[in-house]
Amino acid sequence: MRGLGDLRGLMQQAQKLQAELAERKRKLACARVEADAGGGIVKAVVSGEGELVELHISPEVVAEGDAEMLEDLVLAAVKEAQAKARELARKEMSDLAGGLPPGMLP
């Protein structure tokens, strides 16, 4: 019967890991990461999952009418914020992964 005890323990560990994973995913969904471009002319805010949730553009740059520059700044701010969100998620999930191969945890 020792095998059933080992299996029960393994199942309990799996349930704990699943609950911890769900909690960390919830935290990431609520987390906010921001980045700016052009010295703060454009600011992007993304969730810990990388979803764009806010975008702030300085009125001065809109008044100047340089659409191409504004597009570049928006893109740069969003990309940087998303990179920060990926790093946050990596840090948040890294200890849960333990010895699992990359990509095994969402």
BELNOR-V21548 format. One record per residue. N is the residue number from 1. RES is the residue in three letters. PSI is psi in radians with two decimals (999 if undefined). OMEGA is omega in degrees with one decimal (999 if undefined). Layout:
{{N/RES/PSI/OMEGA} {N/RES/PSI/OMEGA}}
This chain:
{{1/MET/-0.09/-179.8} {2/ARG/-0.61/-178.5} {3/GLY/-0.64/179.0} {4/LEU/-0.64/177.4} {5/GLY/-0.71/177.5} {6/ASP/-0.72/179.4} {7/LEU/-0.74/178.9} {8/ARG/-0.77/178.4} {9/GLY/-0.71/178.1} {10/LEU/-0.73/178.5} {11/MET/-0.69/178.2} {12/GLN/-0.72/177.6} {13/GLN/-0.73/179.9} {14/ALA/-0.71/178.9} {15/GLN/-0.71/178.2} {16/LYS/-0.74/178.9} {17/LEU/-0.74/179.8} {18/GLN/-0.73/179.0} {19/ALA/-0.72/178.8} {20/GLU/-0.71/177.6} {21/LEU/-0.78/179.4} {22/ALA/-0.72/179.6} {23/GLU/-0.74/179.6} {24/ARG/-0.64/176.5} {25/LYS/-0.66/177.6} {26/ARG/-0.75/178.5} {27/LYS/-0.74/179.3} {28/LEU/-0.68/179.6} {29/ALA/-0.56/-179.6} {30/CYS/-0.35/-177.4} {31/ALA/2.63/176.7} {32/ARG/2.32/179.7} {33/VAL/2.38/-179.6} {34/GLU/2.74/176.2} {35/ALA/2.69/177.6} {36/ASP/2.91/178.5} {37/ALA/2.68/178.7} {38/GLY/0.61/179.2} {39/GLY/0.54/178.0} {40/GLY/0.08/179.0} {41/ILE/-0.67/177.9} {42/VAL/2.32/177.4} {43/LYS/2.25/177.3} {44/ALA/2.42/176.6} {45/VAL/2.23/178.6} {46/VAL/2.77/174.4} {47/SER/2.96/176.1} {48/GLY/-0.25/176.8} {49/GLU/-0.06/177.8} {50/GLY/0.10/-179.7} {51/GLU/2.25/178.1} {52/LEU/2.13/-178.3} {53/VAL/-0.37/177.4} {54/GLU/2.62/174.6} {55/LEU/2.15/-179.3} {56/HIS/2.27/-179.8} {57/ILE/2.25/179.1} {58/SER/2.30/-178.9} {59/PRO/-0.51/-179.1} {60/GLU/-0.70/-177.9} {61/VAL/-0.53/176.8} {62/VAL/-0.70/-179.6} {63/ALA/-0.53/-179.8} {64/GLU/-0.43/175.0} {65/GLY/0.26/178.7} {66/ASP/1.46/-175.2} {67/ALA/-0.70/-178.1} {68/GLU/-0.75/178.0} {69/MET/-0.73/179.8} {70/LEU/-0.75/177.7} {71/GLU/-0.77/179.5} {72/ASP/-0.72/179.8} {73/LEU/-0.72/178.2} {74/VAL/-0.84/-179.8} {75/LEU/-0.77/-179.9} {76/ALA/-0.77/-179.1} {77/ALA/-0.75/-179.3} {78/VAL/-0.78/180.0} {79/LYS/-0.74/179.9} {80/GLU/-0.74/178.5} {81/ALA/-0.72/178.8} {82/GLN/-0.66/176.8} {83/ALA/-0.71/176.8} {84/LYS/-0.67/178.6} {85/ALA/-0.71/177.4} {86/ARG/-0.72/179.0} {87/GLU/-0.73/176.8} {88/LEU/-0.79/179.6} {89/ALA/-0.71/178.9} {90/ARG/-0.80/179.4} {91/LYS/-0.72/-177.3} {92/GLU/-0.61/-174.9} {93/MET/-0.21/-170.3} {94/SER/-0.74/-178.0} {95/ASP/-0.42/177.1} {96/LEU/-0.55/-176.5} {97/ALA/-0.53/179.3} {98/GLY/-2.07/-179.1} {99/GLY/0.21/-179.1} {100/LEU/2.54/175.7} {101/PRO/2.65/178.5} {102/PRO/2.44/177.8} {103/GLY/-0.09/-179.3} {104/MET/-0.53/175.3} {105/LEU/2.52/180.0} {106/PRO/999/999}}
